[in-house]
Amino acid sequence: MNQNPAGVAVPGTAGHPIRVLIADDQALVRNGFKLLLSSYPYLDVVGEASNGLEAVEQARQLMPDVLLMDIRMPVLDGIEATKQLLSDPVTSQCKVLILTTFDLDEYVYDALAAGASGFMLKDNDPDELVDAIRVVARGEALLAPSVTRRLIERFVRPSGSVTGHQATNAPAAAPSRVSPEVASLTDREREVLIAVAKGLSNQGIADKLVISPATAKTHVGNIMAKLNAHDRAQLVIAAYENGLVRPGEQD
């Protein structure tokens, strides 16, 4: 069995298929995704849920690697379900991949802020969806920089203000104060955070700041710990909300 450097089996490698849970309120959609994903030998659909509450309950029982989460579901929506999953130590390692109809759906912003690892359009090609599942299963955020930045710039609000579907679409003002967590960052960590917000990979950060990729990765990990961020998507949001990067700012 393939393993990572820590000796832990990597989902999606030989002998360790990626365990997937599908949450969508439409039975036809769930069945379609199940049939599709089941045709890939390195994916294992372990369960289905018709609402957010079922998704949370099944995730606790089945411990999937990746949860395909619809947003607009009855009983408990996908945003609240994501918050519950990722705040619970039992299920916090589950990766949530949001499925949405529109790439600038304001609810996607809230899901990313809640800790979702990325989002995919429901009409994406099957291979693109499967690739996305593999990416988030490896612990990486699925961030298409252009779409993610447009999404965040449209719905971002200064620290302390409402965001996403609870906010208006008026341009964001500069935050009156930086959060204590962001204030605790070193100057170098702020530089790295800004680079992450602009869509740079660890290699891109290393090239820009003239440091090694390993050092860039270490900085990103330290920043995530200080900001209590689940993944890079939350780092991008924090940078915008704290005024480190402004909507419309060029690289």
N, C-alpha and C positions, 0 to 999 in steps of 0.2 A: 504493500500500500504506500502510495506517495505521501510524504509528510513534509510539513514546513520545518524550519530550523529548530522550533521548539519541540518537535517530535509529535505534533498533533496532526491527525489526518486532515487533509484538505478536501472540503466538499467538491465534488465534480471530478475527482481523480479516481483511478482504478480501485474498485472495491469500496468506494465511499460516494455513492450518488448524492446529489443535492436534494435534500428533502424540502418539498414545496407544499405550502398550504395556499389554497385559492379562496379569497373572500370577495364575493360579488352577489348582489341581491337578485340577479337574473340567472335563472337556472340554465338557460341556453348558453349564456356567456361562460358560466362555470364549466359546463360540459364541453364546450368548444375548447377552452384552454386545457382542460384535463386530457382530452383526446390528443391535442397537439403536443403537450409536454410529455405525455406518456410514450410518444414515439421516439424520444431521445433516451438512449441507454444510460446516460449519466444523470438523468433527472428522475425523481421518485415523488409522484403526487401523493402525499400522505393524508390529505383531507380537504374538505370543502366547508365553507361557512357562508350563510346567506345574509349575515349582518355583522356589525362590528363586535357585538357582545359574543356571538358564537366564535368569531375569529380569535378573540382574547382567550376564551375558554379552551378552544381547541389547540391554540399555540401552547398553552400551559401543559396540556396533556400530551401533545404529539411532538413538541420541541422541533419545529421545522427550522431549516437553515434560512429559508427565504419565504416571506409571506407576500403574495401578490394581493394588494389591497385596493379595492375600489374605494372611492371617497364618499359618495352619496348613497348611504345605506340606511335602512330603518333601524330602530332600537338604539343603536350606537353607530355614529358615522366613523369613517375611516380615520379621521384626524384624532378623535378622542381615543379610538382603539389603539392607534399608534402611540399616543402619549402613555396609555396604560401599559402597553407591552414593554416599552423602552424604559419606563420608570420602575419596572418590577425586576429585581435581580434574577428571578427565575427565567424570564424571557428577554432580558435586555440584550442578549447576544443574537437574537433573531433579527435578520435584516428585512426591512420593509421596503418593497418596491411598489410605488403608487401607480395604478393604472387609471388613466384619465382620457377624456375625449378631446380636450383642448389643451395645447401646450402652455397657454397663459391663463389657465383657470386659476382664479384667486385662491381656491381651496388648496391647490398644490403648494402654494407658498406656506400656508399654515402647516401642511404635512411635512415639508422640509424643515420648518422651524421646530416641529415636534420630534424630529430625529429620523425621518425616513431617509433611506440611502439614495433615493433618486426617484425618477418617474418616467413612465413610458406611455406613449399614446396607444390606445386600444387598437388602432388600425395599423400599427407598425408591422413590418414583415415578421413572420414567425422566427426566422433566424436572428433577427435583431432582438426580439424579446428573449430568446434563449441566451444570447450573448450577454444581455443585461442581467439576467439571473446569475450567470456565471461570474460577472464582474462584482456584483454586490455580495455574492456568497464568499468571495475571496476577501471581503472586508473593505472593498474600495467603494467610494461614492460614485454613483453614476451621474456625472455632471457634464452636460454639454454646455461649455462656457457661454456661448452666444445666447442660447435659450434661457439658461439659468440666470444670467445677468439681466436679460430683458424682464424675466419674471420678477426678480428681486427689485429691480429698479422701478417697476410698476407699482409694487405693493409695499415696499419697505417704508417703515416709519421710524422716527427717532426713538431712542431708548425711552421706554416708559409709556409709549403711545400704543394704541391698538394697531393691529396689522391685519393683512390678508382680507378675508371676506367681511371683517368687522370694520374695515377702514374705508375711507373715500379714496378716490383716485387722484386727489390733489397732490402736487409736488411736495416731497418731504422737506421739512425745514431742518437746519442743522441741529443736532441734539444739544440740549442745554447742559448736559454733563455726560461724561464718559462713565460707563458702568465700573464698579470697583474691580470686577474681574479683568476688564480690559486695561484699567489703570495699573494693574499689577504686572503687566507684561513689560519685559525689558525693551529697549529701543530696537534691538535686533529682532525680537519676537514680533514687534509691531510691523517691522519691514516684511517679515515672512507672512504675517496675517494679511497684509495688503496684497502681497503677491498671490496668495491663495485666492483672495477675493477677485483677483483679475484673471483667474482661471489657469494659473501656472501649475504645472506638475512639480514634483520634487526636483526633477532634473532641470526644469525651467527656472525654479527658484535658485538652485545651485548656480546655474549659469549667470543669472541676473545679479546675485549677491556675491559671486565669486567664492563660493564655499562648496564643500563636497556634497553629493546627493545624500550621503548618510547623515551629514550634519543637518541638512535641510529636513530630512525625515524626523530627526530627533527634535528639532525646533517645532515642527508641526505637531508631534506627539505631546510635547510640553504645553503648547498653546491649547490643544484640545483638553488636556487635563485641567489647566487653569480656568478655562471657560466652561468646563463641564459639558463639552460638546460631544455629541455622538459621532459625528463625522464632518467631513469638509464642508458639506452644505450648510451646516450650522455656523461654521467659521465665516463663510461668505456673508451670511445674514448678519452676524455680529459686527463684521467690519463695516457694513453699510449702515446698520442701526446706530453705530457709535461714531459715524462721521469720518472714519478712516478712509473710506472711498465714497465718493459722491455720485449720485445718479448722473449718467451722461459723461462722466470723466473718462478721458482717453487713456489707454495704456502708455 
